[in-house]
Amino acid sequence: MKMGFRWYGEGNDTISLDDIRQIPGVETIVWSLHHKQAGELWEPEEIEHEMKLITGLSEDDRKRGVTKTFNADVVESVNVHESIKTGKTMLGMSRDEALDNYIKTIENLGKAGVKVVTYNFMPVFDWLRTDMFHPSPDGSTALYYDAHKVAQLTDPQALIDETLNGAGNLTMPGWEPERLAHLPEFIEAYKGIDHDKYYENYKVFLDAVIPTCEKYDVKLAVHPDDPAFDLFGWPRVVSSKEGIQRVLDLNPSPYNGLCLCLGSFSSRRGNDPVDAVKTFMDRIHFSHVRNIKFLDEAGSFSEVGHRASEGDVDTIGIMKAYAEADYQGYIRPDHGRHLWNENTPEHRPRPGYGLYDRALGIQYLLGVWDTVKYNK
């Protein structure tokens, strides 16, 4: 197992590579080209620049005696254009053009040495929360989902405004204002698209992209829907064990796999994250391990610390299952609480992506892993 940490790039993150380097156990920087819009081609020069930044050491680093380096094996994410999801020309781009750019991007990433590319197939919105910095009982703040508020919404634009305001000057993948300015076009395009039709469009994507993944040894890893149920009448199809199995069956190649986010998966009551890990182990190329706590019967939840007893996700059982299988893929902690000075205006991080709680989470996850391996 290789432990990773998501980094949003130089000048686009409150956390530096030097900060991450000091977290014991981190080998992989999970990265992306966050200035690229869905559907755009990732050029080799852009990829090379970012990977050199991640894997190299500066002259100042060397003078200070720093020797620890990272790999840049995992990209999260190469976002999928809405024309691919709907099968219709959107934002001036046809499905064929978007697919061609995605395929060429995979080729360029493979040639550069990338091993895993994460993506999601959620319609319109990426992950969704109603509060970016919700007060927690311990004085920290955390991402929060209010099921009652979402049920009463008549205009999704309010959620767009809340999310982007929470980000400040930092990018929010999946919530790009340039793309979401076209919300009325998206709403119109998704009319009449049910789950079966969405799976059909999904298969077109996989059948087009997977041969290039196989040729350049790049594993494709889909992130579950977050939260894991339909929203605003749009179909979400990676929300349950059965849904995941159907996606894997759309194309049987082992390169068609999962970025199994156990927090997202667990947001649907009745989903069993430990069972999902054991069931899909051979198709899990990358995994996010995090914790949530349900707050009411409607399904409202808050992000909490990674320790299992803090919430409703069995993070011990998850890491035990990975350790017992001697999992060889990539894992990272996911959304953490915002701790200590991260709740001051001058140190506020990207929502869910502060330094301290994710660093604490890594030590907890590695502690479970090491305990299981030591006692085998």
N, C-alpha and C positions, 0 to 999 in steps of 0.2 A: 504494500500500500504506500502511495506517495501522497503526503499531506500538502495541500495547496492553500493559497490565500488570494482572494480576488483583489486586483489593483486596477484602478481606472486610468492610470497613465500620468505622466509628468504634467503638472499644471492643471490636472483635472481630478485630483484626489487630495484630501487633507492628510493622507498618510504617505510616507516616503518608502522607497525600497530599503533604505537604511533602517527604518522602524521595523519593517517586516523581517529583515535579516536577523534581528535580535530575538525573534520568537523561536524557541527551540522546536526543531522537527519540521519546519517548513522547507520544502524542496522545490515546489512548483508555484510560479506566478501565473494565475489565471487572468487572461488579458483579452483585450479587444481593440479595435480601432473605433473609438467612440465618436469620432467626427463623421463616420460614414453613415449614410442613410440606408435603410433597407432597400435592396435592389441594386445598390452601387457595387461596382467592381473594386476589389481590394488589389491594388497594384503591388508587384513584387518589391519595389523600393520602399513603400510604406511599411510593409510587413517586416522587411529586413531591418529597418530603422528601429521599430519597436522591439523586436526580438534581441537586437544587440544591446539596447538599453537595459533589458531585463537580465540577460545572461552575462553581461560584461561587468567590469569594475572600472570606476573612474580613477584618474591619477590620484585624486585626493583619497579615495578608498585605499589604494595601495600604500600611500604614504602613512596612513593610520594603521597599517597592518591588517587590513580586512582581506580575508581570503575566501569567505563563504560566497558562493554564487548560486543562482537559481537556474532551473530549466524553464522553458516557455512552451511546454508541450500542449497546453490546453487553452483553447480560445472559447470565451463566453461573452458574447455570442456573435454568430453571423445571422442577423435577423432575416426572416423570410418576408418577402414583399406581399402585400395584400392581393396582388393580381394572381399569385400562385395559390393562395388560400381560397380565393373566390372563383378562380378560373376565368376571370374577366379582366379586360384592360382597365387599369386604375392608375390615377395620377399620371396619366400619359405613358404608362409602361405596360406592354403586353405580358402575358404569362411566359411566352417563349423567350422574350428578351430578359425577363427577370431570372428565368431558369438558366439561361446561357451565362449570365453574370455570376450566378451562384456556383455553377459548375466550374467556371474559370477561377473563381476565388478559392474553391476547394483545391484545385490543382496548384495554385500559387502557394497556398498554405502547406500543402503536402511537400512540395519541392523545398520549402524552407525548413521542414523538419517538424511541423506541428503534427501531433498524434491524435488529438480529439477536438472536434468542433461541436459546441453546444448550440442549440437553437430551441425555439418553442413554436407551437402551431396554434397559439391562442388568437382568436379573432379580435381585431381592433386594439384591445388593451393587452398589455403585458400583465405582470402581477398587479394586484389591486388592494389598496388599503384605504381606510377613510381618515386616518390620522397618522401623520408621520412621526410625531414626537408626543405620544400619549403618556401622561404621568403614570408611573408604576408605584405600588405601595412602598418600595424600598427607596424611593426618591430618584431613581433613574427614569428615563423615558424610553419608549419602544414603539415600533410599528403596531398598528391596531386596526382591526376590522370590525366595524359595527354593522351587523346584519340588519338591524332595524332601519338604520339610515339608508342603506342600499335599497332595501325593499320599498322605501318611500320616495326614492329618487324618480323624478320624471324626466330629468335632463342630465345625461352623463357628463355634460360640460362642467358641472360643479365638481366632479371628481378630478377632472383634468386640472382645473384651477388649483384645487387643494394639493394635488401631487406635485405640480410644478412649483408652487409657492414653497413647499417643504424642501425642495432641492436647492433653492437659492441660485447661485451662479454655477452649480455643478450639473453635468448632464445626467439625465435619468433614462437609461436604456428602456425602450418599449414605450416611453412617454415623450417622444420627440415632438416639440411644439410645431415644427415644420410639417410633420405628417398629420398630427391630430387637428391641425387647422382645417383639414378636409373631412372632419367627422360626418357631416351630412352625406357626403359621397359614400362613405363606408356604410352608413346606416342603410342607404338605398341598395348598395351592392349585396348586402347580406340577406335581403328579403328573399324568402323562398329557399334558403339554403338550410337544410336540416342535417342531422347527424350523419345519415347515410351519404348524402351528397358531399358532406365535408370529408368523410373518409375517402370518397372517390377522388376528390381533389388532392388529398394527402398522398394517395398512392401514385398519382401522376408525379408529384414532387419526388418521392422516394425512388421511383423507377428511373427518373431522369438523373438523379444525383449519385445514387449508390455505385454505379459502375466506376465513376471517377474516384470515389472514396476507396474502392477496392484497388484501383490501379495505383494510387499514390499513398496507400496505407494510412488513410485518415478515417478514424471511427466517428460516425455521426451519432450524437447523443441528444435525444429530445428531453426537455425539461417538462415535468407535469404541469398541468394547469394550476394557477395560483390566484385565488382559491380554486379548489378542485370541484367546481360545479358550474353549470350554465349561468351566465349573467346577461341581463337585458335582452333575453330571448335569442342570444347568439350561441351556436353550438360549441361546447368545449368537449374534446374527445379523448383527452389524456388525463382522465380524472378518477379512474378506478382501476382495479386489477384487471377487470375484463376489458376496459378501454385500452390499457397498455398492451395487453396480449393481442388485441385486434390490430394495433399499430405495428407490433412486431411481425404479425402474420401478413401484413400488407406487402412486405418484402422480407423474405427469410434470410437474407444475407446477415452474417454476424456483424457486419459494419453498420447495420441498422440497429442502433441500441439506445441506451438510456443515459440521461443525466438524472439519476433518481434523487430528486429533492424530497427528503422525508418529511420536512415541515409542510411543504405544499401538499403532498399526498395525504398527510394526516388532517388537513383542514376539512376533509370530507368525512363526516362521522361514519364509522363502520369500516373504513379502510384500515388495514393492519400493516404498519410499516415494516415490522420484522418479517412477517410472512412475505411481503413484496421483495425484500432483499433476498431471502432464501429462494423464492420462486424464480426471480429474474437474474440471479447472480451472474450467469454466463453472458448476459447482454448488458450489464451495468458497466459502462465505460468510465463513468464519472459519477460522484454522488455528493450531495449537499446534506449535511447532518445538522439539524437545528430543532428547536423545541417551541411549541405553542401551548397556550392554556386556554381552554374554552371557558367562557364567562357567562353563558346563558343557553337556554334550550334552543334559541333561534340560530345558534352557530357563531355568535360573536366570539372573537378570540384576540389575544395579545401575544406578541412575541415575548419569550422569557429566556432566562439563561439556559445553557446547554445541558446542565445537570438534569437527569431524568426526573427527579422528584420536584423540580420547579414547575413542570407542566404536564401535558398529557401525551407526550411522545416518548416512547421507551428507547432513549438514546443508548442505554446500557445494552439492551437486547440487540439493537442495530449494530453497534460496534462489536459485540460478541459474535454475531453472525458473520460479519466481515472477517474477523480475526480467525475464527474457526475454519473458514473457507480459504484462509491465506490469500485474501483478495489482493490482486496485483494492479488494480486500477488507481484512480485518483479520487481523493476525498478533500473537501474543504468545509470549514464551519460556514454557516450561512448567517443570515441576519442576526446581529447582536443588539443588545440594549445599548443606549447611549449613556456612558458612565462619567462621573466626576466632571472634569472641566469640559467635556463634550456637550454639556447642557448650557454652556455659556455662548452668547452670540458670536464671539470671536473664534471659538473653537468648534462650532457646530459642524459635524460631518455630513456626508450624504446619508439620508435616512437608512438606517439598518446597517451602515457600513463604517462604524467607528472602529478604533483600534483595539481598545481594551477588552471588551467582552468577547470579541472574536479570538483574541490571543488567549484569554482564559478558557474559551471553549476548546481551542486546539489542545491545551494541556489536559483537559478533562477527557476528550475523545482519545488522545494518545494514551492516557492513563488506563482507560478501559482496555484498549488494544494490547498494551504491554502486559497488563495483568493476565489476560486470557492467554497470550502467547507464552508467558513465563510459567504458567501453571499447567500447560498442556502435557 
